[in-house]
Amino acid sequence: MAPQTITALYDRYEDASAAVGALERDGIPHGDISLVSNNEGDRHAGLPGDRTVGGAAGDADAAAKAKDGTGAGATLGTVAGGAAGLLAGLGLIAIPGVGPVVAAGWLVATLTGAGIGAAAGGLAGGLTGAGVSGADADAYGEGVRRGGTLVTVRIDEAQASHGASTVAAILERHGPVDLDQKASAWRADGWAAPDLGGDAAARPGTPGRVRSYPPTTGL
């Protein structure tokens, strides 16, 4: 059975990373978790696991490409996460329409095509491929572009020792934002979300700050 996708957007990276840690401590495999966080201005330089600064001679060039959105795929780090946990695998990538981010996990591997380059649809395209509705996917992409951090978890209820309700409760405890409220404020400020269309638009998630989307064959 294909996994369902559970999502939560956070204003603060610290809240998102705390949620990731709580998920892992509760036994959720880090291979089923993904984090994407805005890195404008190198705000995450020096984080544990960060591979975006210092050391290699090519770091400055990679960061510059990420800043203007021209970088292709994973530039540094192990974006799929390592044995020490998801956040130990943070890497710098550039996502079309979003810009520079630090990220790790299964969604990032989907976006970068195993290091070949970012998906043509950007973050929203990767999310819709995982079953997120088109409207929500665009809002999540805008949320990251505006400085937020997105946590996504995939759960196969037939195989997982933890159900979607457990994952949602952990994400909720760490203070995610109200996506509808944020999107309404952005639209009032002039944001116009593109229409992704297609079948993804007909897959609404559960309402609330933490959202669950039905299984899809996209991943």
TADAVEN-V48443 format. One record per pair of residues at least 12 apart in sequence whose ideal C-beta (glycine too) atoms are under 7 Angstrom apart, sorted by the first residue. I is the first residue (numbers start at 1). J is the second residue. If there is no record, write none. Layout:
# TADAVEN-V48443
i = [I,I]
j = [J,J]
This chain:
# TADAVEN-V48443
i = [1,1,1,2,2,2,2,3,3,3,3,3,4,4,4,4,4,4,4,5,5,5,5,5,5,6,6,6,6,6,6,6,6,7,7,7,7,7,8,8,8,8,8,9,9,9,9,9,9,9,10,10,10,10,10,10,11,11,13,13,13,15,15,16,16,16,16,17,18,19,19,19,19,20,20,20,20,20,22,22,23,23,23,24,24,26,26,27,27,28,28,28,30,30,30,31,31,32,32,32,32,33,33,33,34,34,34,34,34,34,35,35,35,35,35,35,36,36,36,36,36,36,36,36,37,37,37,37,38,38,38,38,38,39,39,39,39,40,40,42,44,47,48,48,49,49,49,49,50,50,51,51,51,51,51,52,52,52,59,62,62,62,63,65,66,66,66,66,67,69,69,69,70,71,71,72,72,73,73,73,73,73,73,73,74,74,74,74,75,75,76,76,77,77,77,77,78,79,79,79,79,79,79,79,80,80,81,81,86,86,87,89,90,90,90,91,91,93,93,93,94,95,95,95,95,96,96,97,97,98,98,98,98,98,99,101,106,107,107,107,110,110,110,111,111,122,123,123,123,124,124,124,124,127,128,128,129,129,130,130,130,130,131,131,131,131,131,131,132,132,133,133,133,133,133,133,134,134,134,134,134,135,135,136,136,136,137,137,138,138,138,139,139,139,139,142,142,143,151,153,154,155,164,168,168,171,172,172,176,176,177,178]
j = [156,158,215,215,216,217,219,154,155,156,215,219,131,155,164,212,213,214,215,130,131,132,152,154,213,153,155,164,167,168,171,210,212,132,140,150,152,211,151,171,176,209,210,140,143,148,150,176,177,179,148,149,151,175,176,177,148,177,37,44,149,174,175,35,37,149,151,87,174,151,170,171,174,33,35,86,87,151,170,174,153,167,170,85,86,162,170,161,162,153,162,167,81,85,86,81,106,106,153,154,155,86,105,153,104,105,106,107,108,152,86,103,104,105,149,151,101,103,107,108,123,144,149,150,101,102,103,149,101,144,145,147,148,92,100,101,102,99,100,63,102,90,87,88,87,88,89,90,90,102,76,77,90,91,92,76,92,102,76,75,76,92,92,94,92,93,94,100,100,94,96,99,94,93,94,117,118,93,112,113,115,116,117,118,91,93,112,115,92,93,91,92,89,90,91,92,91,91,93,103,104,108,109,112,105,109,104,105,104,105,104,104,102,103,104,103,104,108,112,118,118,111,118,122,123,118,122,122,141,122,123,141,144,145,145,144,154,126,130,152,126,129,219,123,126,141,140,141,144,137,138,141,196,140,196,200,218,219,154,216,218,219,203,213,214,215,216,218,205,213,200,201,203,204,205,213,196,197,198,200,201,193,201,179,205,211,196,200,193,194,196,179,182,183,193,186,191,182,171,167,219,167,212,210,212,210,209,210,209,210,209,209]
